[in-house]
Amino acid sequence: MKTKLSIIVLLFPFSFLLFPCAAQVPQGFNYQAIARDGTGAILPNTSLQVMFYIQSLQTGGTLYWKEWYSSVTTNSFGLFNLVVGNGIRQSESTVATFDAIDWTVTTKYLKTGRLRNGI
């Protein structure tokens, strides 16, 4: 009996290896940046419109996800925080929801942009 108990106690910590592990699909990820103008000057206490693009190439390629944040306010240091995946999905996205992006297939690139004067 003692031998059986010892085997069970020794195997219990490794029991997770017997079951397939499944990774969770991200619902979004944190993004933090300091907003600057075209000359590099920090934009403190400024309301911005921000666009995020998740694409297959640095210069474009397949546009998996495009989302818009209509009102982002920077702090006194020009800093703002967002969760990519929680913005307003744009119709150019090739996936219907953020969690439908297949992160395992190829490298993905994040491109950011600030909209000026509603453009």
DSSP file (Angstrom, degrees, kcal/mol; ACC not computed):
  #  RESIDUE AA STRUCTURE BP1 BP2  ACC     N-H-->O    O-->H-N    N-H-->O    O-->H-N    TCO  KAPPA ALPHA  PHI   PSI    X-CA   Y-CA   Z-CA
    1    1 A M     >        0   0    0      0, 0.0     4,-2.3     0, 0.0     5,-0.2   0.000 360.0 360.0 360.0 -40.4    0.0    0.0    0.0
    2    2 A K  H  >  +     0   0    0      1,-0.2     4,-2.1     2,-0.2     5,-0.1   0.873 360.0  52.0 -63.9 -36.4    2.8    2.4    0.9
    3    3 A T  H  > S+     0   0    0      2,-0.2     4,-2.2     1,-0.2    -1,-0.2   0.910 109.4  49.1 -65.9 -43.2    4.4    1.7   -2.6
    4    4 A K  H  > S+     0   0    0      1,-0.2     4,-2.2     2,-0.2    -2,-0.2   0.908 111.7  49.1 -62.9 -42.3    1.2    2.5   -4.4
    5    5 A L  H  X S+     0   0    0     -4,-2.3     4,-2.5     1,-0.2    -1,-0.2   0.892 109.8  51.7 -64.4 -39.9    0.7    5.7   -2.4
    6    6 A S  H  X S+     0   0    0     -4,-2.1     4,-2.2     2,-0.2    -1,-0.2   0.899 109.6  49.4 -63.7 -41.0    4.3    6.8   -3.1
    7    7 A I  H  X S+     0   0    0     -4,-2.2     4,-2.3     2,-0.2    -2,-0.2   0.921 112.0  48.1 -65.3 -43.3    3.8    6.2   -6.9
    8    8 A I  H  X S+     0   0    0     -4,-2.2     4,-1.9     1,-0.2    -2,-0.2   0.922 112.2  48.9 -62.9 -44.1    0.6    8.3   -6.9
    9    9 A V  H  < S+     0   0    0     -4,-2.5    -1,-0.2     1,-0.2    -2,-0.2   0.873 113.9  46.8 -64.3 -37.1    2.3   11.1   -4.9
   10   10 A L  H  < S+     0   0    0     -4,-2.2     4,-0.3    -5,-0.2    -1,-0.2   0.851 115.6  44.3 -73.4 -34.5    5.2   11.1   -7.3
   11   11 A L  H >< S+     0   0    0     -4,-2.3     3,-1.2     1,-0.2     4,-0.4   0.734  94.3  78.8 -84.0 -22.4    3.1   11.1  -10.4
   12   12 A F  G >< S+     0   0    0     -4,-1.9     3,-1.7     1,-0.3     4,-0.3   0.895  89.0  54.0 -56.0 -45.8    0.6   13.7   -9.4
   13   13 A P  G 3  S+     0   0    0      0, 0.0     3,-0.3     0, 0.0    -1,-0.3   0.758 112.9  45.5 -62.0 -20.8    2.8   16.7  -10.1
   14   14 A F  G X  S+     0   0    0     -3,-1.2     3,-1.7    -4,-0.3     4,-0.3   0.353  81.3 100.8-101.7   5.3    3.3   15.4  -13.6
   15   15 A S  G X   +     0   0    0     -3,-1.7     3,-1.6    -4,-0.4     4,-0.4   0.777  69.1  70.0 -63.5 -26.2   -0.3   14.6  -14.3
   16   16 A F  G >  S+     0   0    0     -4,-0.3     3,-0.8    -3,-0.3    -1,-0.3   0.748  88.6  65.3 -63.0 -21.7   -0.8   17.8  -16.3
   17   17 A L  G <  S+     0   0    0     -3,-1.7    -1,-0.3     1,-0.2    -2,-0.2   0.699  91.9  63.2 -72.3 -18.6    1.5   16.3  -19.0
   18   18 A L  G <  S+     0   0    0     -3,-1.6    -1,-0.2    -4,-0.3    -2,-0.2   0.674  97.2  64.7 -79.9 -16.4   -1.2   13.6  -19.7
   19   19 A F  S <  S-     0   0    0     -3,-0.8     2,-0.1    -4,-0.4     0, 0.0  -0.865  93.6-107.3-109.8 140.2   -3.7   16.2  -20.9
   20   20 A P        -     0   0    0      0, 0.0     2,-0.4     0, 0.0    -2,-0.1  -0.404  33.4-131.8 -64.7 138.2   -3.3   18.3  -24.0
   21   21 A C        -     0   0    0     -2,-0.1     2,-0.5    -4,-0.1    -4,-0.0  -0.744  18.2-160.1 -91.8 137.8   -2.6   21.9  -23.1
   22   22 A A        -     0   0    0     -2,-0.4     2,-0.2     0, 0.0     0, 0.0  -0.976  10.2-139.0-121.4 127.1   -4.6   24.6  -24.9
   23   23 A A        -     0   0    0     -2,-0.5     2,-0.3     1,-0.1     0, 0.0  -0.531  24.0-115.7 -80.2 149.1   -3.5   28.2  -25.2
   24   24 A Q        -     0   0    0     -2,-0.2    -1,-0.1     1,-0.0     3,-0.0  -0.643  23.2-121.4 -84.9 142.8   -6.0   30.9  -24.7
   25   25 A V        -     0   0    0     -2,-0.3     2,-0.1     1,-0.1    74,-0.1  -0.692  35.2-112.7 -80.4 130.0   -6.8   33.2  -27.6
   26   26 A P        -     0   0    0      0, 0.0    75,-0.2     0, 0.0     3,-0.1  -0.407  20.2-163.1 -68.5 137.5   -6.0   36.8  -26.6
   27   27 A Q  S    S-     0   0    0      1,-0.4     2,-0.2    -2,-0.1    72,-0.1   0.473  73.8 -39.0 -91.5  -5.8   -9.0   39.2  -26.3
   28   28 A G        -     0   0    0     70,-0.1    -1,-0.4    58,-0.1     2,-0.3  -0.859  57.5-126.9 161.6 167.3   -6.6   42.1  -26.5
   29   29 A F  E     -A   84   0A   0     55,-1.7    55,-2.7    -2,-0.2    57,-0.2  -0.994  30.2 -99.8-142.2 150.9   -3.2   43.3  -25.4
   30   30 A N  E     -A   83   0A   0     -2,-0.3     2,-0.4    53,-0.2    53,-0.2  -0.370  34.3-172.5 -70.9 142.9   -2.0   46.4  -23.6
   31   31 A Y  E     -A   82   0A   0     51,-2.8    51,-2.8    -2,-0.1     2,-0.4  -0.999   4.2-179.7-137.4 132.6   -0.4   49.2  -25.5
   32   32 A Q  E     +A   81   0A   0     -2,-0.4     2,-0.3    49,-0.2    49,-0.2  -0.998  12.0 155.6-135.1 136.6    1.3   52.2  -24.0
   33   33 A A  E     -A   80   0A   0     47,-2.1    47,-2.4    -2,-0.4     2,-0.5  -0.974  40.4-119.3-153.2 164.5    2.9   55.1  -25.9
   34   34 A I  E     -A   79   0A   0     -2,-0.3     2,-0.3    45,-0.2    45,-0.2  -0.963  34.9-133.1-108.2 122.7    4.0   58.7  -25.7
   35   35 A A        +     0   0    0     43,-3.0     8,-2.4    -2,-0.5     2,-0.3  -0.568  29.6 177.1 -79.3 136.0    2.2   60.8  -28.4
   36   36 A R  B     -B   42   0B   0     -2,-0.3     6,-0.2     6,-0.3     2,-0.1  -0.947  23.8-124.2-134.9 155.1    4.4   63.2  -30.4
   37   37 A D    >   -     0   0    0      4,-2.5     3,-1.7    -2,-0.3     6,-0.0  -0.209  48.8 -79.8 -86.5-173.8    3.8   65.6  -33.2
   38   38 A G  T 3  S+     0   0    0      1,-0.3    -1,-0.0     2,-0.1    -2,-0.0   0.709 131.2  50.8 -62.7 -22.3    5.6   65.6  -36.6
   39   39 A T  T 3  S-     0   0    0      2,-0.1    -1,-0.3     0, 0.0     0, 0.0   0.487 120.9-104.7 -93.7  -3.6    8.6   67.4  -35.1
   40   40 A G  S <  S+     0   0    0     -3,-1.7     2,-0.2     1,-0.3    -2,-0.1   0.428  71.5 145.1  96.0  -0.4    9.0   65.0  -32.2
   41   41 A A        -     0   0    0      1,-0.1    -4,-2.5    -5,-0.1    -1,-0.3  -0.526  54.9-109.4 -74.3 137.9    7.5   67.3  -29.5
   42   42 A I  B     -B   36   0B   0     -6,-0.2    -6,-0.3    -2,-0.2    36,-0.1  -0.351  20.2-138.7 -65.6 144.3    5.4   65.6  -26.9
   43   43 A L    >   -     0   0    0     -8,-2.4     3,-0.6    35,-0.2    -8,-0.2  -0.776  25.9-169.3-106.6  85.1    1.7   66.2  -27.0
   44   44 A P  T 3   -     0   0    0      0, 0.0    32,-0.2     0, 0.0    31,-0.1  -0.471  65.4  -0.7 -77.9 147.5    0.7   66.7  -23.3
   45   45 A N  T 3  S+     0   0    0     30,-2.1     2,-0.4     1,-0.2    30,-0.1   0.869  96.4 147.1  45.8  50.2   -3.0   66.7  -22.2
   46   46 A T    <   -     0   0    0     -3,-0.6    28,-2.4    29,-0.2     2,-0.5  -0.926  48.9-132.3-121.0 139.2   -4.2   66.3  -25.8
   47   47 A S  E     +C   73   0C   0     -2,-0.4     2,-0.3    26,-0.2    26,-0.2  -0.791  35.8 179.2 -89.2 129.7   -7.2   64.5  -27.2
   48   48 A L  E     -C   72   0C   0     24,-3.5    24,-2.7    -2,-0.5     2,-0.5  -0.854  31.8-135.1-127.6 159.7   -6.3   62.2  -30.1
   49   49 A Q  E     - D   0 115C   0     66,-0.6    66,-2.5    -2,-0.3     2,-0.4  -0.988  31.8-164.2-110.8 128.1   -7.9   59.7  -32.5
   50   50 A V  E     -CD  69 114C   0     19,-2.0    19,-3.0    -2,-0.5     2,-0.4  -0.912  10.1-163.9-121.2 140.7   -5.8   56.6  -32.8
   51   51 A M  E     -CD  68 113C   0     62,-2.9    62,-2.0    -2,-0.4     2,-0.4  -0.968   3.9-162.5-122.1 138.0   -5.8   53.8  -35.4
   52   52 A F  E     -CD  67 112C   0     15,-2.5    15,-2.2    -2,-0.4     2,-0.4  -0.955   3.7-169.9-119.2 141.5   -4.2   50.3  -35.0
   53   53 A Y  E     -CD  66 111C   0     58,-2.6    58,-2.8    -2,-0.4     2,-0.6  -0.998   8.6-164.0-128.5 131.2   -3.4   47.9  -37.8
   54   54 A I  E     +CD  65 110C   0     11,-2.9    11,-1.8    -2,-0.4    10,-1.6  -0.978  29.9 164.6-113.9 118.2   -2.3   44.3  -37.4
   55   55 A Q  E     -CD  63 109C   0     54,-2.6    54,-2.9    -2,-0.6     8,-0.2  -0.815  48.3-118.4-136.1 168.2   -0.9   43.2  -40.7
   56   56 A S  E    S+     0   0C   0      6,-1.8     2,-0.3     4,-0.4     5,-0.2   0.722  95.3  35.9 -83.0 -23.3    1.2   40.4  -42.3
   57   57 A L  E >  S-C   60   0C   0      3,-2.1     3,-1.2     5,-0.2    52,-0.1  -0.902  79.3-119.4-128.6 157.1    4.1   42.6  -43.5
   58   58 A Q  T 3  S+     0   0    0     -2,-0.3    -1,-0.1     1,-0.2     3,-0.0   0.859 117.8  41.4 -60.5 -34.2    5.8   45.7  -42.2
   59   59 A T  T 3  S-     0   0    0     -3,-0.0     2,-0.4     1,-0.0    -1,-0.2   0.263 132.2 -77.1-100.3  11.7    4.8   47.6  -45.3
   60   60 A G  E <   +C   57   0C   0     -3,-1.2    -3,-2.1     2,-0.1    -4,-0.4  -0.915  64.9 150.2 138.5-112.2    1.3   46.2  -45.6
   61   61 A G  E    S+     0   0C   0     -2,-0.4     2,-0.3    -5,-0.2     0, 0.0  -0.496  72.1   3.7  75.8-147.8    0.3   42.8  -46.9
   62   62 A T  E     -     0   0C   0     -2,-0.2    -6,-1.8     1,-0.1     2,-1.0  -0.568  69.3-142.5 -73.8 129.6   -2.9   41.2  -45.5
   63   63 A L  E     +C   55   0C   0     -2,-0.3    31,-1.3    -8,-0.2    -8,-0.2  -0.812  25.5 172.9 -95.3  99.2   -4.7   43.6  -43.1
   64   64 A Y  E     +     0   0C   0    -10,-1.6    31,-1.5    -2,-1.0     2,-0.4   0.907  65.6  10.8 -73.0 -42.4   -6.0   41.2  -40.4
   65   65 A W  E     +C   54   0C   0    -11,-1.8   -11,-2.9    28,-0.2     2,-0.4  -0.998  55.4 176.9-145.7 134.3   -7.3   43.8  -38.0
   66   66 A K  E     +C   53   0C   0     -2,-0.4    24,-2.9    24,-0.3     2,-0.3  -0.990  15.0 172.5-136.4 128.3   -7.9   47.6  -38.1
   67   67 A E  E     -CE  52  89C   0    -15,-2.2   -15,-2.5    -2,-0.4     2,-0.4  -0.969  17.1-147.2-139.7 155.5   -9.5   49.4  -35.2
   68   68 A W  E     -CE  51  88C   0     20,-2.0    20,-2.7    -2,-0.3     2,-0.5  -0.939   5.0-159.9-125.7 139.7  -10.1   53.0  -34.3
   69   69 A Y  E     -C   50   0C   0    -19,-3.0   -19,-2.0    -2,-0.4     3,-0.2  -0.983   8.9-164.6-116.2 116.5  -10.2   54.9  -31.0
   70   70 A S  E    S+     0   0C   0     -2,-0.5     2,-0.3     1,-0.2    -1,-0.1   0.769  74.9  24.7 -77.0 -26.8  -12.2   58.1  -31.3
   71   71 A S  E     +     0   0C   0    -21,-0.1     2,-0.5   -22,-0.1    -1,-0.2  -0.812  62.8 161.0-147.9 102.8  -11.0   59.8  -28.2
   72   72 A V  E     -C   48   0C   0    -24,-2.7   -24,-3.5    -2,-0.3     2,-0.5  -0.980  21.5-156.0-119.4 129.4   -7.8   59.1  -26.4
   73   73 A T  E     -C   47   0C   0     -2,-0.5   -26,-0.2   -26,-0.2     2,-0.1  -0.921   7.1-144.3-111.7 128.6   -6.4   61.7  -24.0
   74   74 A T        -     0   0    0    -28,-2.4     6,-0.2    -2,-0.5     2,-0.1  -0.449  17.4-124.3 -81.4 159.2   -2.7   61.9  -23.1
   75   75 A N    >   -     0   0    0      4,-1.9   -30,-2.1   -30,-0.1     3,-2.0  -0.178  46.2 -75.0 -89.8-168.4   -1.5   62.8  -19.6
   76   76 A S  T 3  S+     0   0    0      1,-0.3    -2,-0.0   -32,-0.2    -1,-0.0   0.644 135.3  49.0 -66.8 -13.0    0.9   65.7  -18.8
   77   77 A F  T 3  S-     0   0    0      2,-0.1    -1,-0.3   -34,-0.1   -34,-0.1   0.358 120.3-106.4-103.3   3.2    3.8   63.6  -20.2
   78   78 A G  S <  S+     0   0    0     -3,-2.0   -43,-3.0     1,-0.3     2,-0.2   0.542  73.3 145.2  83.9   7.4    2.0   62.8  -23.4
   79   79 A L  E     +A   34   0A   0    -45,-0.2    -4,-1.9   -37,-0.1     2,-0.3  -0.556  22.2 174.6 -84.0 140.4    1.5   59.2  -22.2
   80   80 A F  E     -A   33   0A   0    -47,-2.4   -47,-2.1    -2,-0.2     2,-0.4  -0.987  15.1-152.6-141.1 154.1   -1.6   57.1  -23.1
   81   81 A N  E     +A   32   0A   0     -2,-0.3     2,-0.3   -49,-0.2   -49,-0.2  -0.980  19.8 163.6-127.3 136.4   -2.7   53.5  -22.5
   82   82 A L  E     -A   31   0A   0    -51,-2.8   -51,-2.8    -2,-0.4     2,-0.6  -0.919  36.1-123.4-141.1 167.2   -5.0   51.4  -24.6
   83   83 A V  E >   -A   30   0A   0     -2,-0.3     3,-2.0   -53,-0.2     2,-0.3  -0.961  28.2-137.3-113.7 111.3   -6.0   47.7  -25.1
   84   84 A V  E 3  S+A   29   0A   0    -55,-2.7   -55,-1.7    -2,-0.6    -2,-0.0  -0.537  93.4  40.9 -68.0 125.8   -5.5   46.7  -28.7
   85   85 A G  T 3  S+     0   0    0     -2,-0.3    -1,-0.3   -57,-0.2    13,-0.2   0.162  98.2  78.3 117.2 -13.6   -8.6   44.6  -29.5
   86   86 A N  S <  S+     0   0    0     -3,-2.0    -2,-0.1   -57,-0.2   -58,-0.1   0.336  73.5  95.9-106.8   5.0  -11.0   46.8  -27.6
   87   87 A G  S    S-     0   0    0     -4,-0.2     2,-0.7     1,-0.1   -18,-0.2  -0.066  91.9 -71.8 -82.6-171.3  -11.4   49.6  -30.2
   88   88 A I  E     -E   68   0C   0    -20,-2.7   -20,-2.0     1,-0.0    -1,-0.1  -0.770  53.0-125.9 -87.9 114.5  -14.0   50.0  -32.9
   89   89 A R  E     -E   67   0C   0     -2,-0.7     2,-0.3   -22,-0.2   -22,-0.2  -0.314  21.0-140.6 -60.7 138.4  -13.4   47.4  -35.7
   90   90 A Q    >   -     0   0    0    -24,-2.9     3,-2.0     1,-0.1   -24,-0.3  -0.778  17.6-119.2-103.0 149.3  -13.0   48.9  -39.2
   91   91 A S  T 3  S+     0   0    0     -2,-0.3    -1,-0.1     1,-0.3    -2,-0.1   0.673 106.4  71.8 -64.3 -18.6  -14.5   47.2  -42.2
   92   92 A E  T 3  S+     0   0    0    -26,-0.1    -1,-0.3     2,-0.0   -29,-0.2   0.647  73.3 110.7 -71.8 -13.1  -11.1   46.7  -43.9
   93   93 A S    <   -     0   0    0     -3,-2.0   -29,-0.2   -27,-0.2   -28,-0.2  -0.356  61.7-151.1 -62.3 138.9  -10.3   44.0  -41.3
   94   94 A T  S    S+     0   0    0    -31,-1.3     2,-0.3   -30,-0.3   -30,-0.2   0.549  79.3  64.0 -90.7  -7.5  -10.2   40.5  -42.8
   95   95 A V  S    S-     0   0    0    -31,-1.5     6,-0.1   -32,-0.1     3,-0.1  -0.889  76.6-139.1-113.5 150.3  -11.2   38.8  -39.6
   96   96 A A  S    S+     0   0    0     -2,-0.3     2,-0.3     1,-0.1    -1,-0.1   0.837  84.7  18.5 -77.4 -33.5  -14.6   39.4  -37.9
   97   97 A T  S >  S-     0   0    0      1,-0.1     3,-1.7   -32,-0.0     4,-0.2  -0.955  76.8-116.0-137.8 155.9  -13.4   39.6  -34.3
   98   98 A F  G >  S+     0   0    0     -2,-0.3     3,-1.7     1,-0.3    -1,-0.1   0.877 114.0  57.7 -59.1 -40.1  -10.0   40.2  -32.7
   99   99 A D  G 3  S+     0   0    0      1,-0.3    -1,-0.3   -72,-0.1   -72,-0.1   0.569  93.3  70.4 -71.6  -5.3   -9.9   36.7  -31.1
  100  100 A A  G <  S+     0   0    0     -3,-1.7     2,-0.3     2,-0.1    -1,-0.3   0.511  70.1 112.4 -85.7  -5.8  -10.2   35.2  -34.6
  101  101 A I    <   -     0   0    0     -3,-1.7     2,-1.1    -4,-0.2     3,-0.1  -0.540  68.6-136.7 -68.0 126.8   -6.7   36.3  -35.5
  102  102 A D    >>  +     0   0    0     -2,-0.3     3,-0.8     1,-0.2     4,-0.6  -0.749  24.7 179.8 -88.5  99.1   -4.5   33.2  -35.9
  103  103 A W  T 34 S+     0   0    0     -2,-1.1    -1,-0.2     1,-0.2     5,-0.1   0.575  72.2  63.5 -76.3 -10.3   -1.3   34.2  -34.1
  104  104 A T  T 34 S+     0   0    0      1,-0.1    -1,-0.2    -3,-0.1     3,-0.1   0.642  90.3  64.7 -91.0 -15.1    0.4   30.9  -34.8
  105  105 A V  T <4 S-     0   0    0     -3,-0.8     2,-0.3     1,-0.2    -2,-0.1   0.972 110.0 -12.7 -79.5 -55.9    0.6   31.0  -38.6
  106  106 A T  S  < S-     0   0    0     -4,-0.6    -1,-0.2     1,-0.0     2,-0.1  -0.861  80.9 -75.2-139.8 171.5    2.9   33.9  -39.5
  107  107 A T        -     0   0    0     -2,-0.3     2,-0.4   -51,-0.1    -3,-0.1  -0.455  45.8-151.0 -66.7 142.0    4.6   36.9  -38.0
  108  108 A K        -     0   0    0     -2,-0.1     2,-0.4    -5,-0.1   -52,-0.2  -0.912   3.0-151.1-117.2 147.3    2.2   39.8  -37.4
  109  109 A Y  E     -D   55   0C   0    -54,-2.9   -54,-2.6    -2,-0.4     2,-0.5  -0.945   5.9-144.0-119.9 139.4    3.1   43.5  -37.4
  110  110 A L  E     -D   54   0C   0     -2,-0.4     2,-0.4   -56,-0.2   -56,-0.2  -0.902  17.2-174.8-104.0 125.1    1.5   46.3  -35.4
  111  111 A K  E     -D   53   0C   0    -58,-2.8   -58,-2.6    -2,-0.5     2,-0.3  -0.949   5.8-163.0-116.8 138.8    1.2   49.7  -37.1
  112  112 A T  E     +D   52   0C   0     -2,-0.4     2,-0.3   -60,-0.2   -60,-0.2  -0.867   8.5 179.1-121.2 156.5   -0.1   52.7  -35.3
  113  113 A G  E     -D   51   0C   0    -62,-2.0   -62,-2.9    -2,-0.3     2,-0.5  -0.995  21.6-140.8-153.8 152.0   -1.4   56.0  -36.5
  114  114 A R  E     -D   50   0C   0     -2,-0.3     2,-0.3   -64,-0.2   -64,-0.2  -0.967  24.2-134.0-114.8 127.5   -2.9   59.2  -35.2
  115  115 A L  E     -D   49   0C   0    -66,-2.5   -66,-0.6    -2,-0.5     2,-0.5  -0.635  18.0-153.6 -82.8 136.3   -5.7   60.8  -37.2
  116  116 A R    >   -     0   0    0     -2,-0.3     3,-2.1     1,-0.2   -68,-0.0  -0.935  69.5 -11.6-113.5 130.9   -5.4   64.5  -37.8
  117  117 A N  T 3  S-     0   0    0     -2,-0.5    -1,-0.2     1,-0.3    -2,-0.0   0.836 125.8 -58.0  52.6  38.7   -8.3   66.8  -38.3
  118  118 A G  T 3         0   0    0     -3,-0.2    -1,-0.3     1,-0.1    -3,-0.0   0.553 360.0 360.0  74.6   6.8  -10.7   63.9  -38.7
  119  119 A I    <         0   0    0     -3,-2.1    -2,-0.1     0, 0.0    -1,-0.1   0.449 360.0 360.0 -88.3 360.0   -8.7   62.4  -41.6
